[in-house]
């Protein structure tokens, strides 16, 4: 664990080694989350976080029907054939 200093305008500087390990770069958007255990910093997701809920959930999943691997392969083949 490394010690950092809170600067005059509320800024902190993260060690270069940490930034490189996390592949964080200048201009990257980060999120702060305050919890009972401390403050967490993480990148803003590139894509919005979503959950499958009706009506966005595929019908076969929403109705609780599970497909076998073979049924999934057939469905993929049918859809792939439509795109030609």
C-alpha positions, 0 to 999 in steps of 0.5 A: 500500500502506498501513501498519497497526499491530498493536494490543495484543490482536492486532487490526488496523484496516483503512482505511475506504476499503479496507473500502468498496471490498471491501464488508466490514462489521462482523460479517462473517466472514473467513478467514485463510490463511497461505502462503509469500507472506504472510497472505491475508484473505477473506470466508467463502463464503456457500455451502459450497465443493463439487466435483462428484464421484460420486455427486453429479455428474450422470450425463451428465457423470460418463459423459463424455457432452457434450450439445449446446446443443439437447439442453440446451434440450430437457432444460430444457424438459422439466423446466420442463414438469414444474413447472407 
